[in-house]
Every structure is written in C-alpha cells, then in structure tokens.
Amino acid sequence: MHLCGFLIAGPVVHSHAIWRNPAHETPFLSLAHYARIAQLLEQGCFDFLFFADRLAIADRYADSHVAGIRHGDQDSTRMDPLPILGAMAAVTRHIGLGGTRSTTYDAPYNIAREFATLDHISGGRAAWNVVTSMNDGEALNYGSVPHLGHDERYDRADEFMELAFKLWDSWDEDALILDRAAGLYADPDKVHYVKHEGRWFQSRGPLNIPRSPQGRPVIVQAGSSGRGKRFAARWSDIIFALQPNIERMKVFKTDVDAALVDAGRPGGSKVLMAVMPFIGTTRAEANELLALHDSLADPVAGLSTLAAHANMDFSGLPMDATVNEIAASGSQGNIAALRSITPDGSMTIAEAGGVYARGVMCPRLVGTAEDVADELIAIIDSGAADGFVVSPAFLPDTFESFVGAVVPILQARGYLRSNYAGGMLRDMVKGGAQ
Ligand SMILES: Cc1cc2nc3c(=O)[nH]c(=O)nc-3n(C[C@H](O)[C@H](O)[C@H](O)COP(=O)(O)O)c2cc1C
C-alpha cells in the first residue's frame, strides 16, 4: 500500500476546521510545524508527502474575497511549497517530498530548475504534482485574462511536459566528470541544447543543473475529467483522486486503467485515493472527534472553496437549488464527483457547502485504528486503489494517531513497509524498494 500525506501550507487542508483545533494552536506559518509533520510521516514509513497549491485567494463566491478570508477557506493563505520542501529535506532522510506547480502560470525552465534542485538536495526524493490551475483569480494574478479554456490548459500542459522532460534530459547521466587534477568539470559533448520551438513555448536550454538522482521528479497528476485522465495517463507516475465512496473509486480506477492502456502505458501509474481518518481508542471516541470536527467546519468557507473549484459565482442561486445548477469551467472532475454523491441529483447548494467545508468530499474513515486499517485494506483488496492520500482533520493530531495506531497494524498485516530500503522515491512508488 502506498501512502502520501496531504498538506497545504496554510490554515486549511480538505478539512476547513484544521486551524480551529480547540486543543492547541496550528502554527501553519512556522517551519517547525512542517518539519514536525515531515518527521512524523517518515516515522510512519509514508512514501511521500505533498503540498497542494493554488495561486490566488478565492473570490468567486459573491464575486468577493469576504467569505473566504473571513472564515479561512482553502485559498485564504497558501505559502509557497518549494522553500518548505527544501527545509523538510534537511530534517528527513527517506520520505519523498512533493510540491504543486502550475503548467498554466509557470515557465518550464523555472520548474525544471526547481525540481532538479529539490531532487539533488534531497538525494532523489522530489515529486511534482502537475496542475493546470482552475480559476479566474489565478489568471488575474498573472495578467493572463481570460483564463485559458479547460482543454486548452491541458494542451498547453502537454507541451510544457515535453519541454520540461527535454530540459531534464539535457545533461547525460555521465556528463559531470569533476576530475580535479585535470581541471575537467563536465563533458561538453554530454550537455545538449534543447532548441524547443513550439506553440506555447520556446526554450534553448540546456538546463544549468546536472542531471538529478532520479533524472526527473516523480510526476503526480490529479485531473479527473476525461481530458485530465488522458493527460495523467500520458505523463504521470502517480494519479491522485478524490472519490466519495468505494463504488466511485472503482469506476475511477477502471477508467484510469483504460486510459493507461490507450496511452501505451498499461499499469504505468499508481492510483492513490484521498481519505480522511478519524481515529479513536473506541468507536464512540472517534464519533465524538468527528462531531467536534464537523461543528468547527463553517459551510460558508465551504461555499467559497467550492466556487473557486467550479470557477463560478453561484451565490445568486437559492440555497435549496441543486448542485446540478453549478456549471464548472474550473475543475470538471470535482463537480462531477459532487453530483455523484446523490445520484438523483438532490444535493442542495447549502448541503454542498457543508460537504466541502468538512472535507471537500474526502471519504471519512471513522472508528478505532483496527476499523480504519480494515477499511483501507478492503479498498486495496477490492482493486479500487493502489494506496491513499491521507488528509488530516487536525494537525499534527491526525497524523500522530495514524502513525501511532494505524501504521503498526498495516505493517503487521504486511500491507506497509516497516522501514525504508534506501532507494529513491521513484523506486518506492513503483513498488521496487520496500
Ligand atoms: C488529492 C488531490 C490533490 C489536488 N491538488 C491540487 C492542487 O494542488 N492544485 C489544484 O489546482 N488542483 C488540485 N487538484 C485538482 C486537480 O489537479 C485538477 O486540477 C482538477 O481536478 C481539474 O482538472 P479536471 O477538470 O481534469 O478534473 C487536486 C486533486 C486531488 C484529488
């Protein structure tokens, strides 16, 4: 079973209650907070952790930033993940380190440098969550209005990846010589111009960084529309998904497997499903934790995040209108998943605000550590996933109880490594090194 810890460098993750933890403050602007989480997840033998990211505060809801900023929604604060990952590399040795960057608002040369650098300084532990970005706020921040259309963003992303891969390949593996006596730094014949001239990008190259331990970062992707799945099937090592229940997980996994076959890469990518555990020493305690959590998740913050995901201001609709009235130009996959929760289309916008605030549709696994381990194992055994993106309800509390109580059960039952074998992240996610 592959495990990834889900993070955002801000007050909120999928759960919009995180920063309101009544037990203690959540110091989400401090490095110590992230260093502690990285070490904890490494203690739990997670494959990797990753920071989701977006490039704008949310202001689609009521065409204003007020709801999101007042209540602390998913986009109210997001620090840049890459510097934090660099610091995490210094305090860990094995766990993979993933960051999100956008193919719509960044340049291939920048991205190639950032992840080559992270891969070098972490000894082959870098991963890039490739996103195409979702909403007009992001376009406005980068002076690129209007936001490119949904499928066009993926077209641009295809060329972005082609160029990034060329840049990572521009240094041969044995180009760096470092013959100190002869004064030979590197072999110029093994460092290549890329001379890329495309529809979206021009870049001469080569990269100004020698080939990194993994050659390129592990590529993660989470598009869930048809076009998104085709993109992921072509490029990714890992696919993240968020599906509300095991039936939808199975449908998603079947679709992805077919897309991988179409892309000529059968079995070429692992599917990790997002889940949000609530772990108690008894079931009653887990249910109390869930109730406490949900009482702190403000539906207005959920509506603000939902509007940002849909890239639509639906505040003019009545609260009892159904979610079928929401037409997404942002994340098509997320809105389709929201509709699928009530197949008769009866979920109202008010209810969707609650669902989003409590965990953006992440299925919640509630019970003792045994119960949670049983559910994870059942999903793996059913073939609906290769692993999980563990999304916390409180930080670092959820990861503490998961690592302290669920991980030992998964290890004892042979579903999770008990220590790291010392390979690189790509070896780990391919199932090679355990
Ligand atoms: C676990 C997970 C993590 C994601 N992380 C991000 C993220 O960091 N930034 C982002 O803009 N979208 C993120 N997404 C959303 C997808 O990357 C994708 O942008 C979105 O679903 C739109 O693509 P689609 O229309 O193909 O579904 C994430 C989705 C999942 C399931």
The ligand as an SDF file (V2000), in Angstrom:
LIG
                    3D

 31 33  0  0  0  0  0  0  0  0999 V2000
   -5.5280   14.7150   -3.9900 C   0  0  0  0  0  0  0  0  0  0  0  0
   -5.7280   15.8530   -4.9520 C   0  0  0  0  0  0  0  0  0  0  0  0
   -4.8760   16.9440   -4.9260 C   0  0  0  0  0  0  0  0  0  0  0  0
   -5.0560   18.0340   -5.7890 C   0  0  0  0  0  0  0  0  0  0  0  0
   -4.2180   19.0930   -5.6990 N   0  0  0  0  0  0  0  0  0  0  0  0
   -4.4580   20.1900   -6.4430 C   0  0  0  0  0  0  0  0  0  0  0  0
   -3.6770   21.3430   -6.2970 C   0  0  0  0  0  0  0  0  0  0  0  0
   -2.7390   21.3730   -5.5290 O   0  0  0  0  0  0  0  0  0  0  0  0
   -3.9800   22.4420   -7.0350 N   0  0  0  0  0  0  0  0  0  0  0  0
   -5.0030   22.4400   -7.9400 C   0  0  0  0  0  0  0  0  0  0  0  0
   -5.2280   23.4620   -8.5820 O   0  0  0  0  0  0  0  0  0  0  0  0
   -5.7420   21.3430   -8.1230 N   0  0  0  0  0  0  0  0  0  0  0  0
   -5.5100   20.2400   -7.3880 C   0  0  0  0  0  0  0  0  0  0  0  0
   -6.2840   19.1360   -7.5400 N   0  0  0  0  0  0  0  0  0  0  0  0
   -7.2970   19.1530   -8.5870 C   0  0  0  0  0  0  0  0  0  0  0  0
   -6.7930   18.5550   -9.8850 C   0  0  0  0  0  0  0  0  0  0  0  0
   -5.4160   18.6740  -10.0400 O   0  0  0  0  0  0  0  0  0  0  0  0
   -7.3530   19.1800  -11.1290 C   0  0  0  0  0  0  0  0  0  0  0  0
   -6.7630   20.4520  -11.2680 O   0  0  0  0  0  0  0  0  0  0  0  0
   -8.7760   19.4230  -11.1470 C   0  0  0  0  0  0  0  0  0  0  0  0
   -9.4870   18.3000  -10.7830 O   0  0  0  0  0  0  0  0  0  0  0  0
   -9.1680   19.9430  -12.5460 C   0  0  0  0  0  0  0  0  0  0  0  0
   -8.9600   19.0280  -13.5150 O   0  0  0  0  0  0  0  0  0  0  0  0
  -10.1400   18.2110  -14.1660 P   0  0  0  0  0  0  0  0  0  0  0  0
  -11.0920   19.2110  -14.7100 O   0  0  0  0  0  0  0  0  0  0  0  0
   -9.4290   17.3960  -15.1950 O   0  0  0  0  0  0  0  0  0  0  0  0
  -10.7260   17.3660  -13.0790 O   0  0  0  0  0  0  0  0  0  0  0  0
   -6.1100   18.0330   -6.7060 C   0  0  0  0  0  0  0  0  0  0  0  0
   -6.9710   16.9280   -6.7580 C   0  0  0  0  0  0  0  0  0  0  0  0
   -6.7850   15.8470   -5.8870 C   0  0  0  0  0  0  0  0  0  0  0  0
   -7.7100   14.6810   -5.9710 C   0  0  0  0  0  0  0  0  0  0  0  0
  1  2  1  0
  2  3  1  0
  2 30  2  0
  3  4  2  0
  4  5  1  0
  4 28  1  0
  5  6  2  0
  6  7  1  0
  6 13  1  0
  7  8  2  0
  7  9  1  0
  9 10  1  0
 10 11  2  0
 10 12  1  0
 12 13  2  0
 13 14  1  0
 14 15  1  0
 14 28  1  0
 15 16  1  0
 16 17  1  0
 16 18  1  0
 18 19  1  0
 18 20  1  0
 20 21  1  0
 20 22  1  0
 22 23  1  0
 23 24  1  0
 24 25  2  0
 24 26  1  0
 24 27  1  0
 28 29  2  0
 29 30  1  0
 30 31  1  0
M  END
$$$$
